[in-house]
Structure formats: C-alpha cells, structure tokens
Amino acid sequence: MVELAVHFTSARELRAQKRFLATHALSDIRPPDAFERGYEDRGWLRLRDALPEAVRSRPCDRVYLGSEFCPQLALPERELGAGLALLRSRGFQATIVLAPVPQTRFASTRAMLQKFGRRGALEVAANDWGTLAALDGWGHIPVLGRLLFRMKRLPRVSQETRPVCSGPHCRIRLAAQMREFSRFPTDAPWFADLLRGLRVRRMDTEMLPQGVRLRRPAPVKLSLFLPWAQVTGGGRCPVAGKGRRGGRCAFGCRQSYILPSYPGKTWPMIQLGHTVFAWMAARMEVYLRQGIYDRYVLEPRLPM
C-alpha cells in the first residue's frame, strides 16, 4: 500500500491547514490561491484529479516539514519544534526536511535534532552528504533528500520536447542519450553500496521530463514528490536583497517569481529565488503506474 504524505515548508503554512490537521483528508487541504504564484493552483488541482480514487480517499498520516532549497529558508528551532508538537498532537508522523547544512551550523543542527529525537527516532531528509552520513549515529532515520537525487533535469530534452535533430544517425543518438539520462542512480552498484553503508532507509525522488528507468530493485524505499521537480538551483539569488533589513534575508522568493522562456518547446518552468522548478503534472499518470514507489509526497504549493 502506498503511503501518503504532504509537504509544508513552514509551521505557519502548516497551522493554516486547520481542517486537514483535524481530518487527515486530502480533500480538506486548503489549496493555494490562483493569483499567488504562477501554476500552483492548477498543479494542485491536476494532482488531485490524477490520483487514483483508492489513493485520494486514503487518510494522510505523515507530514514533511521544512524547505531544502536554500539554507536561508531553514526553520528556526523554535518554529520547527512547534510544528513537530502540533503534528504529534494531531496524530501525524513527521519527516524533518533539512536544507544543506553549512559547517558553521553543523553542531547546532546536531543538537537540535538530538533534542527533537528524545521521544523516539525521527525521519530526517538530509540534502548534503555530511549530514546524511551523521544521521544514523544521531539516532535518526536517514532519508536521502531530493537534492541528492542526482539525475539529469531536462525540460528541453525529453520525449515530449525533442530537440531539433538532423543527420543520418540523429534519432539513434537521441534514443541512446534518453536511455542513459533516465538510468536510475541505484542501478550503479557503487551507489547502492554507498546507501547501504550510510544506513539510508529511504530515497526521495522527483518526476523528471525524460522519465526514470529502474532495472533492478532499489536497495532502499522510494518516495515520489508530486507535482514539482527541481530543474536547477544554487548560485546567486536574484531577490536575496529584496526588502533586506539588518543584513538578513527577507525571503523575497516567497513574494515574487520569474517565468523563464525559451525559443524552443519546453516544459512549463518557474523560478523562485535561485531555484527553477518544472511543473510535471502532465507526467503524473505515467509515474503513478510504475509501481516502484511506496510513498507519495504531495505538495499543495511550490516548495519554497
């Protein structure tokens, strides 16, 4: 049976879901407003419609809490603790989502996680290799976060968005490239051995334009995030200085967005801060039929 989880990036966003917290029903999730940011409302409605009725009607008993895409968005200890306490009081399991942890915050992150784990081990999705390697030793359940799900992100090179092709062997080359691009990481023996050595229990994955091809059973359980996929990120944030006060980030990425455009056919994309996401709702039915995932992580909003 596929487990359902919902991803909220902040405790404020979580508290706004009063009906959902009371009923655990997907139908009671408060959707994003249509005018807020780009494709959010359409993505959420398309996601709900694409889920099989047997899945859609199932109670959701797990919440992912936190944002992985920027260290500036990391939840303060007090806010994260309040969110975990709220989830426990409403009967939810929790998965903490960490952004990449810089060396200067490693000790404080360890202390925070050890504090939150006093009532038992928590799932923690780590998005840098150092934190992932340490989690088992800290008494938590290590999850390989989706920033560490290293596959090509090709919104302009996929079955639906084929590049202009010429030459006698062009189609053959393109087909070979697509097979290689869709190869799942755990099919590489060294990567599977790495996950076993780090005692990783679960791997968070995304829908990718070129698809994924798993040739042998994965050594860990697999989660699938819906309906967004990260295309690229990092580098200088174009809105980092927007509204900055006292040298601190004012989270301009949560009040603005950029819509990239290209001369050729591509998947719909949206940029928040320094991260670009693709709206993958059109590929959901294909992924939901694959049968390799035991957890769907649903995102009512863009994960920023």
C-alpha positions in Angstrom: 0.0 0.0 0.0 1.3 3.5 -0.9 1.7 5.9 2.0 0.6 9.4 1.6 2.5 12.4 2.9 2.1 16.2 2.4 4.9 18.6 2.4 4.7 22.0 4.1 7.7 24.3 4.2 6.9 26.3 7.3 5.0 26.0 10.6 2.8 29.0 9.5 1.8 27.1 6.4 1.0 24.1 8.5 -1.1 25.9 11.0 -3.2 27.4 8.2 -4.4 23.8 7.4 -6.8 23.5 10.3 -9.3 21.2 8.6 -6.7 18.9 7.2 -4.9 18.6 10.6 -8.2 17.6 12.1 -9.4 15.1 9.5 -6.1 13.9 7.7 -8.1 14.1 4.5 -6.5 15.3 1.3 -9.9 16.9 0.3 -9.6 19.2 3.3 -6.2 20.7 2.3 -6.6 24.4 1.7 -5.3 25.0 -1.9 -3.1 27.9 -2.9 -4.9 31.0 -4.2 -4.9 31.2 -8.0 -3.3 34.6 -8.1 -0.4 34.0 -5.8 2.4 32.3 -7.8 2.2 31.0 -11.3 1.0 27.4 -11.7 0.4 26.5 -8.0 -3.4 26.2 -8.0 -3.5 24.3 -11.4 -0.7 22.0 -10.3 -2.6 21.0 -7.1 -5.9 20.5 -8.8 -4.3 18.4 -11.6 -2.5 16.3 -8.9 -5.7 15.6 -7.0 -7.6 14.6 -10.2 -4.7 12.3 -11.3 -4.5 10.3 -8.1 -6.5 7.1 -8.2 -9.6 7.2 -6.1 -8.3 4.5 -3.8 -5.3 6.7 -3.1 -7.1 10.0 -3.0 -9.6 8.8 -0.4 -6.9 7.4 1.9 -6.1 9.3 5.1 -2.7 11.1 5.1 -0.7 10.4 8.3 2.7 11.9 7.5 3.9 15.5 7.0 7.2 16.6 5.6 8.2 19.9 7.3 10.9 22.2 6.1 12.4 23.5 2.9 15.5 22.0 1.3 16.3 24.5 -1.5 18.0 27.3 0.4 19.8 27.4 3.8 18.2 30.8 4.4 14.8 29.1 4.5 15.8 26.6 7.2 13.3 26.6 10.0 14.4 28.1 13.3 14.5 25.6 16.2 11.5 27.1 17.9 9.3 27.1 14.8 10.3 23.5 13.9 9.7 22.4 17.4 6.3 24.0 17.4 5.4 22.3 14.1 6.5 18.9 15.4 4.5 19.3 18.6 1.4 20.2 16.5 1.8 17.2 14.3 2.2 14.8 17.3 -0.9 16.3 18.9 -2.9 15.6 15.7 -1.7 12.1 15.2 0.7 12.6 12.3 4.2 11.1 11.7 6.8 13.7 10.8 9.7 13.9 8.4 12.1 16.8 9.0 13.4 18.3 5.8 16.8 19.9 6.1 18.4 22.3 3.6 22.2 21.8 3.0 23.8 22.4 6.4 26.9 24.6 6.3 29.8 23.7 8.5 29.1 26.7 10.8 25.6 25.3 11.6 26.5 21.6 11.9 26.9 21.4 15.6 23.7 23.4 16.3 21.8 21.2 13.8 23.0 18.1 15.6 22.0 19.5 19.0 18.6 20.4 17.6 17.9 17.0 16.1 19.1 15.2 19.2 16.7 17.3 21.3 13.7 16.6 19.0 14.6 12.9 19.0 14.2 12.3 22.7 10.7 10.9 22.1 12.0 8.5 19.5 13.7 8.4 16.2 12.5 10.8 13.5 12.8 10.6 9.8 15.2 13.3 8.6 15.7 14.1 4.9 19.2 15.3 4.6 20.3 17.2 1.5 24.0 17.2 1.9 26.3 14.2 2.2 27.9 15.2 5.5 24.6 15.4 7.4 23.3 12.2 5.7 26.4 10.3 6.9 25.9 11.5 10.5 22.1 10.9 11.0 22.2 7.2 11.9 24.8 8.0 14.6 22.5 10.6 16.0 19.7 8.1 16.4 17.5 9.2 13.5 16.2 7.5 10.3 18.3 8.8 7.4 16.4 9.8 4.2 18.3 10.8 1.1 16.7 14.1 0.3 15.8 15.1 -3.3 18.7 17.5 -3.7 20.9 14.4 -3.5 18.7 12.6 -6.1 21.3 13.2 -8.9 19.7 12.7 -12.3 19.7 14.9 -15.3 16.9 17.5 -15.3 15.9 18.0 -19.0 12.8 20.2 -19.6 14.1 20.9 -23.1 15.3 17.4 -24.0 12.6 14.8 -23.4 10.2 12.6 -25.3 7.7 15.5 -25.3 10.2 18.2 -26.0 12.7 16.7 -28.5 15.4 19.0 -29.8 15.8 19.7 -33.5 17.5 16.7 -34.9 19.4 16.2 -38.2 21.8 13.8 -39.7 21.6 10.1 -40.6 22.1 8.8 -37.0 20.5 11.6 -35.1 17.4 9.6 -33.9 19.6 6.7 -32.8 21.9 9.0 -30.8 19.0 10.8 -29.2 17.4 7.5 -28.2 20.7 6.3 -26.6 21.0 9.6 -24.8 17.5 9.4 -23.4 18.2 5.8 -22.1 21.3 7.0 -20.3 19.6 10.1 -18.9 16.8 8.0 -17.5 19.0 5.5 -15.7 18.2 5.3 -12.0 21.1 6.0 -9.6 20.8 2.9 -7.6 21.4 0.8 -10.7 25.1 1.7 -10.2 26.5 -0.9 -7.8 28.8 1.7 -6.1 25.8 4.0 -5.4 23.7 1.2 -3.9 26.7 0.2 -1.7 27.0 3.8 -0.6 23.4 3.9 0.6 23.8 0.7 2.5 27.0 2.0 4.1 25.2 5.1 5.3 22.2 3.1 6.5 19.9 5.1 4.4 16.3 3.8 4.7 14.6 5.9 2.0 15.3 8.0 -1.1 13.2 11.0 -2.0 12.8 11.3 -5.8 11.0 13.5 -8.3 9.3 13.1 -11.7 11.7 14.0 -14.4 10.9 15.0 -18.0 13.0 12.2 -19.5 11.5 9.6 -17.2 13.3 7.1 -14.9 14.4 3.6 -15.7 15.0 1.2 -12.8 16.5 -2.0 -14.0 16.9 -3.8 -10.6 15.1 -3.4 -7.3 16.3 -0.4 -5.3 18.2 -1.1 -2.0 16.0 1.5 -0.2 12.4 2.5 -0.2 11.4 5.2 -2.7 9.3 8.3 -2.3 7.9 10.4 -5.2 7.3 14.1 -4.9 4.3 15.5 -6.8 3.8 17.6 -8.9 7.0 19.7 -9.0 10.6 18.8 -10.0 13.7 20.9 -9.4 15.4 21.7 -12.7 18.4 23.6 -11.3 19.4 25.8 -8.4 22.3 27.4 -6.5 24.3 30.4 -7.3 23.4 33.9 -6.6 19.8 34.6 -5.6 18.3 37.4 -7.7 15.9 38.5 -5.0 18.2 38.0 -1.9 18.5 41.7 -1.4 14.8 42.5 -1.8 13.5 44.1 1.3 16.6 43.1 3.2 16.8 44.5 6.8 19.7 44.4 9.2 21.7 42.2 6.8 19.1 39.3 7.0 17.2 37.7 4.1 13.6 39.0 3.7 12.5 35.9 1.7 11.9 37.7 -1.5 11.5 34.3 -3.2 8.1 33.9 -1.4 6.7 37.1 -2.7 8.0 37.0 -6.3 8.7 34.6 -9.2 10.3 34.5 -12.6 8.8 32.7 -15.6 11.7 31.6 -17.9 11.0 31.4 -21.7 13.0 29.7 -24.5 12.7 29.8 -28.3 12.1 26.0 -28.4 9.5 23.8 -26.9 10.0 23.1 -23.2 8.1 22.1 -20.1 6.5 24.9 -18.1 9.0 26.3 -15.6 9.0 28.8 -12.8 11.9 30.3 -10.8 11.7 31.1 -7.1 14.9 32.7 -5.8 17.8 30.8 -7.2 15.8 27.6 -7.9 14.0 26.7 -11.1 11.1 24.2 -10.9 9.3 22.3 -13.7 5.5 21.7 -13.5 5.4 18.0 -14.1 1.6 17.4 -13.7 1.3 16.1 -17.3 3.6 13.2 -16.5 1.9 12.1 -13.2 -0.2 9.3 -14.7 2.9 7.7 -16.2 4.8 7.8 -12.9 1.8 6.6 -10.8 1.6 3.5 -12.9 5.3 2.5 -12.3 4.7 0.7 -9.0 8.2 1.3 -7.6 7.2 3.9 -5.0 5.7 3.2 -1.6 5.2 6.8 -0.6 3.8 9.8 -2.5 4.8 13.2 -1.1 2.2 15.8 -2.2 2.9 19.5 -2.4 0.0 21.9 -2.4 2.4 24.8 -3.0 5.8 25.3 -4.6 8.3 24.1 -2.0 9.8 27.5 -1.1 
